[in-house]
Amino acid sequence: MSVGFKYGLMMMAASILMFVLRAVTSGNPFDRSVTWTVVTIAISVTIIVLAHREFKNNGDGFMTYGQGFAIGFWMSLVSVVAYGLFVILYANVIDTNLMDNFYQMQREQMEAGGNMNDSQIDTAIGITRKLFWPLFFIIGIIFSLITVLIITIFTQKSNPNPAM
């Protein structure tokens, strides 16, 4: 749990840094371009691998799949919750137009799609406004855990002599 918490804080710091960099460079901290996505995934994978390596180095050199997942679970929980609280603070204190701009961008994308009338778009935006923050946390944790599940396959190291 301590390794997960420590590296969860590192992941949170990296997430906040990426958020601020996107805000400064593209003007949109929610920018999901391929470049930002690849960089974000690479950083996340690196931090998870480092956490697993620290656990193995500070223990007996081994880590079961369950132990690796537990480390990743705590990392995900700490980083997503702390990062989410930062984004809420940012949206309410630093850039108070952030969410309005986000919803306007969503509206423009729906209008450009041409598949929805104004009433349907208004309904969709209303639902998005209500569900954005709960889904932000839920989806963030789910995607983090999926990443951990995959990475742990490669970082686990079973003890060949478990009785020792």
Secondary structure, DSSP 8 states (H G I E B T S, - for coil): -HHHHHHHHHHHHHHHHHHHHHHHHHS-TT---HHHHHHHHHHHHHHHHHHHHHHHHHTTS-B-HHHHHHHHHHHHHHHHHHHHHHHHHIIIII-TTHHHHHHHHHHHHHHHHTSS-HHHHHHHHHHHHHHHHHHHHHHHHHHHHHHHHHHHHHH-B--S-TT-
